[in-house]
């Protein structure tokens, strides 16, 4: 599963003035009170809200309402700067660098380089291009449009190729006056060490469960605790999966569906989401086989008698499939193949062990949709 997908912002309801997610309020207040550096690396688990945090921080820094009238430090949401910062790429002193795929997920216009180079592409890019970084460098040389700060937000920062990240190094080390950078990422280890060393690191805490559940319930998500567990505690990821049709009922039924070899209820989901869900089931089945409580699924639904060698083979096949989830598969055949592999893996001693090679999708799965 791609890093972009697992952390796609947009589409979720906002719960506080200024668009601040409720579990981000405390760390945002602390950052506004203490952060004075020119480069901030916001890191945390995927789906915790790094992008939303970075945007809220940028809006607060750009807000033109007197700080005495904003005791919490957040953007007022009413001044001219706040209105400009709410629109897509309109504020003259704010630049947001995102992969093209994330621009589209947000409903924003494509970045200028993607609009030029994206014609004829089969799919939007999931990487931040070096041209976008060069445009940000050029932006840093311009005078502030509103006479205050200039801010560049980069997300996910680990989606900068080495050449793009290297182009940013000098600016991170020697910023122009009044320039600030906010880099958001879910995997700081994937960033160049030279980028990390030039930023002050801020790690977002795990979202408060009660706040996250209430926020999801307000968004119309039923059985929010089940979906939060399904996403490893990431409420934004839970909301995204729910929007794609993976609700709590289907999630709780998934182990039984796989054990019965029934792929039909999963066929309407994106392939990457099916693979991710099956990987979590494989993980939990391994835990159950070792006498450990499952992490993602309700414990009562996870079989505890599956053989570890079969589960290991299935896990290997799923990892291989995940690397090629974006290929133009025949979705129905692909999902059926993955579910049948899972059925064999969960069958305990009742089925012969299938090797990782024999469990791989057949050539017919590669046919285009």
C-alpha positions as CSV (number, residue, x, y, z in Angstrom):
1,X,0.0,0.0,0.0
2,X,1.4,3.4,-0.9
3,X,2.3,6.0,1.6
4,X,0.1,8.5,-0.2
5,X,-3.0,6.3,0.1
6,X,-2.5,5.5,3.7
7,X,-2.4,9.1,4.7
8,X,-4.7,10.8,2.2
9,X,-6.3,13.9,3.8
10,X,-9.5,15.5,2.7
11,X,-13.1,14.5,2.7
12,X,-13.4,14.2,6.5
13,X,-15.5,16.7,8.6
14,X,-13.8,19.4,10.6
15,X,-14.7,19.5,14.3
16,X,-13.2,22.7,15.7
17,X,-12.9,26.3,14.6
18,X,-10.0,26.7,12.1
19,X,-10.4,23.1,10.9
20,X,-8.4,21.6,13.8
21,X,-9.1,17.9,14.5
22,X,-9.9,17.5,18.1
23,X,-7.1,15.2,19.0
24,X,-4.6,17.7,17.5
25,X,-5.7,20.7,19.5
26,X,-3.4,20.1,22.5
27,X,-0.2,19.5,20.4
28,X,-1.1,22.4,18.1
29,X,-1.4,24.8,21.0
30,X,1.9,23.6,22.4
31,X,3.6,24.0,19.0
32,X,2.3,27.5,18.6
33,X,3.5,28.4,22.0
34,X,7.0,26.9,21.8
35,X,8.1,26.5,18.1
36,X,10.3,29.4,16.9
37,X,12.5,27.5,14.4
38,X,12.3,27.9,10.7
39,X,11.9,24.2,9.9
40,X,9.6,21.8,11.6
41,X,9.3,18.0,10.9
42,X,5.9,16.8,12.1
43,X,6.0,13.0,12.4
44,X,3.7,10.3,13.7
45,X,1.7,7.3,12.7
46,X,0.0,7.2,9.3
47,X,-3.5,8.7,9.5
48,X,-2.9,10.6,12.7
49,X,-3.3,14.0,11.0
50,X,0.1,15.3,10.1
51,X,-1.2,17.2,7.0
52,X,-4.1,18.7,8.9
53,X,-1.7,19.7,11.7
54,X,0.7,21.4,9.2
55,X,-2.0,23.3,7.5
56,X,-3.5,24.5,10.8
57,X,-0.1,25.6,12.0
58,X,0.5,27.5,8.7
59,X,-2.9,29.2,8.9
60,X,-2.3,30.2,12.5
61,X,1.1,31.7,11.7
62,X,-0.4,33.6,8.8
63,X,-3.5,34.8,10.6
64,X,-3.6,38.6,10.8
65,X,-5.9,39.0,13.8
66,X,-4.1,40.2,16.8
67,X,-2.7,37.5,19.0
68,X,-4.4,39.2,22.0
69,X,-7.7,38.3,20.4
70,X,-6.6,34.7,19.8
71,X,-5.8,33.3,23.3
72,X,-5.5,29.8,21.9
73,X,-3.2,30.9,19.1
74,X,-5.3,29.3,16.4
75,X,-6.3,31.0,13.2
76,X,-9.3,33.2,13.7
77,X,-11.0,31.9,10.5
78,X,-12.4,35.4,9.6
79,X,-9.5,37.7,8.5
80,X,-8.5,38.1,4.9
81,X,-5.4,35.9,5.4
82,X,-7.5,33.1,6.8
83,X,-9.9,33.3,3.9
84,X,-7.0,33.1,1.4
85,X,-5.4,30.2,3.3
86,X,-8.6,28.2,3.1
87,X,-8.7,28.2,-0.7
88,X,-6.5,26.0,-2.8
89,X,-3.1,27.6,-3.5
90,X,-4.5,31.1,-3.3
91,X,-2.6,32.7,-0.4
92,X,0.4,34.5,-1.8
93,X,2.6,33.5,1.2
94,X,1.7,29.8,1.4
95,X,2.9,27.0,-0.8
96,X,1.7,23.4,-0.3
97,X,3.8,20.7,-2.0
98,X,1.8,17.5,-2.4
99,X,2.0,14.6,-4.9
100,X,-0.4,14.9,-7.8
101,X,-2.5,12.0,-6.5
102,X,-3.0,13.9,-3.2
103,X,-4.0,17.1,-5.1
104,X,-6.7,15.1,-6.8
105,X,-7.9,13.4,-3.6
106,X,-8.3,16.9,-2.1
107,X,-10.2,18.1,-5.1
108,X,-7.5,20.8,-5.7
109,X,-6.2,21.8,-9.1
110,X,-3.2,19.9,-10.2
111,X,0.2,21.5,-9.4
112,X,1.5,23.4,-12.4
113,X,4.2,20.8,-13.3
114,X,1.7,17.9,-13.1
115,X,-0.7,19.7,-15.3
116,X,2.0,20.1,-18.0
117,X,3.6,16.7,-17.6
118,X,0.7,14.6,-16.5
119,X,-1.0,14.5,-19.9
120,X,-1.1,11.0,-21.2
121,X,-0.2,9.5,-17.8
122,X,-2.1,6.4,-16.8
123,X,-2.3,7.6,-13.2
124,X,-1.3,10.6,-11.2
125,X,2.1,10.7,-9.6
126,X,2.4,9.7,-5.9
127,X,5.7,11.6,-5.6
128,X,6.6,15.3,-5.0
129,X,8.6,16.3,-8.1
130,X,11.9,18.2,-8.1
131,X,10.1,20.8,-10.2
132,X,7.7,21.5,-7.4
133,X,10.7,21.9,-5.0
134,X,12.4,24.3,-7.4
135,X,9.2,26.3,-7.5
136,X,9.2,26.5,-3.7
137,X,12.8,27.7,-3.8
138,X,11.8,30.4,-6.3
139,X,8.9,31.3,-4.0
140,X,11.3,31.8,-1.1
141,X,13.1,34.5,-3.0
142,X,10.0,36.6,-3.5
143,X,8.9,39.4,-1.1
144,X,6.0,38.5,1.2
145,X,2.7,39.3,-0.4
146,X,1.1,40.4,2.8
147,X,4.2,41.6,4.7
148,X,4.3,38.7,7.2
149,X,5.7,35.2,7.1
150,X,6.1,32.9,4.0
151,X,5.4,29.3,4.6
152,X,6.0,26.1,2.7
153,X,4.2,22.9,3.7
154,X,5.5,19.6,2.3
155,X,3.5,16.4,2.7
156,X,4.3,13.5,2.8
157,X,7.9,14.6,3.0
158,X,9.1,11.0,2.5
159,X,7.6,11.2,-0.9
160,X,10.4,13.5,-2.1
161,X,12.8,11.6,-4.3
162,X,16.5,12.1,-3.2
163,X,17.1,14.6,-6.0
164,X,14.2,16.8,-4.8
165,X,15.1,16.5,-1.2
166,X,18.7,17.4,-2.0
167,X,17.6,20.5,-3.8
168,X,15.8,21.6,-0.7
169,X,18.8,21.3,1.7
170,X,20.4,24.7,1.2
171,X,17.1,26.5,1.7
172,X,16.5,24.5,4.9
173,X,20.0,25.4,6.2
174,X,20.0,29.1,5.1
175,X,16.3,30.2,4.8
176,X,15.4,33.7,3.7
177,X,14.0,36.1,6.3
178,X,10.5,35.3,7.5
179,X,10.5,31.9,5.8
180,X,9.2,28.8,7.6
181,X,8.9,25.1,6.5
182,X,6.6,22.5,7.8
183,X,7.3,18.9,6.7
184,X,4.8,16.2,7.6
185,X,5.6,12.5,7.4
186,X,4.6,9.1,8.6
187,X,8.0,7.5,8.1
188,X,10.8,9.8,9.1
189,X,13.4,7.1,8.5
190,X,12.6,7.3,4.8
191,X,13.8,11.0,4.7
192,X,17.4,11.9,3.9
193,X,19.3,12.2,7.2
194,X,20.5,15.6,6.0
195,X,16.9,16.8,5.8
196,X,16.0,15.5,9.2
197,X,19.1,17.1,10.8
198,X,18.0,20.5,9.5
199,X,14.5,20.3,11.1
200,X,13.2,20.4,14.6
201,X,11.3,17.2,15.1
202,X,7.8,17.2,16.6
203,X,6.1,13.8,17.1
204,X,2.4,13.8,17.3
205,X,1.0,11.6,20.1
206,X,-1.4,8.8,19.3
207,X,-4.9,10.2,18.9
208,X,-7.0,10.2,22.0
209,X,-9.4,7.2,21.6
210,X,-12.5,9.0,23.1
211,X,-12.0,12.1,21.0
212,X,-11.4,10.1,17.8
213,X,-14.5,7.9,18.4
214,X,-16.7,10.9,19.1
215,X,-15.4,12.6,15.9
216,X,-16.1,9.5,13.8
217,X,-19.5,9.1,15.3
218,X,-20.3,12.8,14.5
219,X,-19.3,12.0,10.9
220,X,-21.9,9.2,10.7
221,X,-19.5,6.3,11.3
222,X,-21.2,3.4,13.2
223,X,-19.2,1.3,15.6
224,X,-16.3,3.7,15.5
225,X,-14.1,1.7,17.9
226,X,-14.1,-1.3,15.6
227,X,-12.9,0.8,12.6
228,X,-10.3,2.7,14.7
229,X,-8.9,-0.7,15.7
230,X,-9.0,-1.8,12.1
231,X,-6.7,1.1,11.1
232,X,-4.3,0.7,14.0
233,X,-5.7,3.6,16.0
234,X,-5.6,6.1,13.1
235,X,-9.0,7.9,12.9
236,X,-8.4,9.5,9.5
237,X,-7.5,6.2,8.0
238,X,-10.6,4.7,9.6
239,X,-12.8,7.4,8.1
240,X,-11.2,6.9,4.6
241,X,-11.9,3.1,4.8
242,X,-15.4,3.7,5.9
243,X,-15.9,6.1,3.0
244,X,-14.7,3.4,0.6
245,X,-17.3,0.9,1.9
246,X,-15.4,-1.0,4.5
247,X,-17.7,-0.5,7.5
248,X,-17.6,-2.1,10.9
249,X,-20.0,-4.9,9.9
250,X,-17.9,-6.0,6.9
251,X,-14.7,-5.7,9.0
252,X,-16.1,-8.0,11.7
253,X,-17.3,-10.5,9.1
254,X,-14.0,-10.6,7.1
255,X,-12.3,-13.5,8.9
256,X,-15.4,-15.7,8.4
257,X,-15.7,-14.6,4.8
258,X,-12.1,-15.5,4.1
259,X,-12.4,-18.8,6.0
260,X,-15.4,-19.6,3.7
261,X,-13.6,-18.5,0.5
262,X,-16.2,-15.8,-0.1
263,X,-14.6,-13.0,-2.0
264,X,-17.8,-11.3,-3.3
265,X,-18.4,-8.8,-0.5
266,X,-14.8,-7.6,-0.9
267,X,-14.8,-7.2,-4.7
268,X,-16.2,-3.7,-4.5
269,X,-13.2,-2.4,-2.5
270,X,-10.0,-1.2,-4.1
271,X,-7.4,-3.9,-4.4
272,X,-4.9,-2.1,-2.2
273,X,-7.5,-2.0,0.6
274,X,-8.3,-5.7,0.2
275,X,-4.6,-6.5,0.5
276,X,-4.2,-4.3,3.5
277,X,-7.2,-5.9,5.2
278,X,-5.9,-9.4,4.5
279,X,-2.5,-8.5,5.7
280,X,-4.0,-7.5,9.0
281,X,-6.1,-10.6,9.2
282,X,-2.9,-12.7,8.6
283,X,-1.1,-10.7,11.3
284,X,-3.9,-11.3,13.8
285,X,-4.2,-15.0,12.9
286,X,-0.5,-15.4,13.6
287,X,-1.0,-13.7,17.0
288,X,-4.0,-16.0,17.8
289,X,-2.0,-19.1,16.8
290,X,0.6,-18.0,19.4
291,X,-2.0,-17.4,22.1
292,X,-1.8,-13.6,21.8
293,X,-4.8,-11.3,21.6
294,X,-5.4,-9.9,18.0
295,X,-4.7,-6.3,17.3
296,X,-7.0,-5.3,14.5
297,X,-10.0,-7.7,14.6
298,X,-12.5,-8.6,17.4
299,X,-10.8,-11.6,19.1
300,X,-13.9,-13.8,18.8
301,X,-13.8,-13.8,15.0
302,X,-10.1,-14.7,14.5
303,X,-9.4,-18.4,14.2
304,X,-6.7,-19.6,16.6
305,X,-5.8,-23.0,15.1
306,X,-4.2,-21.9,11.8
307,X,-0.8,-23.4,11.2
308,X,2.1,-20.8,11.3
309,X,3.8,-22.1,8.1
310,X,0.7,-21.6,6.1
311,X,0.2,-18.1,7.5
312,X,3.8,-17.3,6.8
313,X,3.3,-18.4,3.1
314,X,0.2,-16.3,2.9
315,X,1.9,-13.3,4.4
316,X,4.7,-13.6,1.9
317,X,2.2,-13.8,-1.0
318,X,0.4,-10.7,0.3
319,X,3.5,-8.7,0.6
320,X,4.4,-9.5,-3.0
321,X,0.9,-8.6,-4.2
322,X,1.1,-5.3,-2.2
323,X,4.1,-4.2,-4.2
324,X,2.0,-4.5,-7.4
325,X,-1.3,-3.3,-6.1
326,X,-1.4,-0.4,-8.6
327,X,-1.1,-2.7,-11.6
328,X,-4.3,-2.8,-13.9
329,X,-5.5,-6.1,-12.4
330,X,-8.8,-7.8,-13.2
331,X,-10.1,-6.8,-9.8
332,X,-12.6,-9.7,-9.4
333,X,-10.0,-12.4,-10.2
334,X,-7.3,-10.7,-8.1
335,X,-9.5,-10.5,-5.0
336,X,-10.8,-14.0,-5.4
337,X,-7.2,-15.3,-5.7
338,X,-6.1,-13.5,-2.5
339,X,-9.2,-14.7,-0.5
340,X,-8.6,-18.3,-1.6
341,X,-5.0,-18.1,-0.5
342,X,-6.4,-16.9,2.9
343,X,-8.9,-19.7,3.0
344,X,-6.1,-22.3,2.7
345,X,-4.0,-20.4,5.3
346,X,-6.7,-20.4,7.9
347,X,-7.8,-24.0,7.3
348,X,-5.7,-25.4,10.1
349,X,-4.6,-29.0,9.5
350,X,-7.4,-29.6,7.0
351,X,-5.7,-28.4,3.8
352,X,-2.3,-29.0,2.3
353,X,0.3,-26.3,2.7
354,X,0.4,-24.0,-0.3
355,X,3.8,-22.5,-1.1
356,X,4.2,-18.8,-1.6
357,X,5.0,-19.4,-5.2
358,X,1.9,-21.4,-5.9
359,X,-0.2,-18.9,-3.9
360,X,0.8,-16.1,-6.2
361,X,-1.9,-14.6,-8.5
362,X,-2.2,-16.4,-11.9
363,X,-1.4,-14.8,-15.2
364,X,-5.1,-14.4,-15.9
365,X,-5.3,-11.9,-12.9
366,X,-3.0,-9.6,-14.8
367,X,-5.6,-8.9,-17.5
368,X,-6.7,-5.3,-17.6
369,X,-10.0,-4.2,-16.2
